[in-house]
């Protein structure tokens, strides 16, 4: 198999994720896998301790095998602190992840995203200008002073910065419940963005907040499409955003897999729609899903509702222990923006570093770093 000829086909939502970046030089297209692997290994050896490669769980196998660390977005960003002498952090993930790494990196470190087209449609559903308008409208309603903003880590640096400046914080899928509890200790309402499903599922299934105490703020509508009375009655204001991968899962898929595999245990990521969590046996972050399946009994069968690359790797890992893992979506839910980071792009940026050229550096503006770090530090202080 040769992966070097891969070129992404983009839909209109995905096109919104693209940033300016240099095109991959022609000489890096169509390369055999074995040649790329040898050249990547040679570049890594030359760069030595000056380089750290981070690989998100959703990356394709051909890329993640070169990572020094694998994990979810925040776990990987924190790995940067273990390498204060490294000059280059190559983040095989998407744009907001590289931004988070840059916020947490030391001043001399450069964060590189192998393909700047690797964006995130969910993060792009909460642009900074729309959040500013939302906050202004909440102020006009007399609600902003009673509301603390919380953003999922799957958001742009500008969003994290705004939230930090307004007294809010960041959450991950692992600590969302603890962060929501913290938020309600600060003020009576929380504005949660950009993923409405994570906010709703966490508040309802983990914390018992009634659905009628939640509203969805549509940033495309004046005042979110809500009346003052609706916002007044709400404890949780959910931004109208979602993950394009996780909304593909459905309760019908769960019913089908239960019919095909009696006794199967269904576990899903909390970014899926409400009715999917309701129909599943369990839900949790990527790291939680991994831990639960790895601890499964020999002979157990699991249907997992999250990105297909992670599911396939997990299935291969636990198969020798007699554990069967299936993708809840028979067609496989692929994160197409993650898929844009290819071994070709990784080879290009690494050989550029060997030659003294930095391609696709992600540099967050200083004022965003300041308040973004405040927001992240607040999260780290929440237990």
Buried (B, 14 or more C-beta within 10 A) or exposed (E): EEBBEBEBEBEEBBEEBBEEBEEBEEEBEEBEEEEBBEBBEBBBEEBEEEBBBBBBBBBBEBBBEBBBBBBBBBBBBBBBEEBEEBBBBBBBBBBBBBBBBBBBBEEEBBBBBBBBBBBBBBBBBBBBEBBEBBBEBBEEBEBBEEBBBBBBBBBBBBBBBBBBBBBBBBBBBBBBBBBBEBBBEBBEBBBBBBBBBBBBBBBBBBBEBEEEEBBBBBBEEEBBBBEEEBBBEBBBBBBBBBBBBBBBBBBEBBEBBBEEBEEBBBBBBBBBBBEBBBBBBEBBBBBBBBEBBEEBEEEBBBBBBBBBBBBBBBBEBBEEEEBBBBBBBEEEBBBBBBBBBBBBBBBBBBBBBBEEEEBBBBEBEEEBBBBBBBBBEBBEEBE
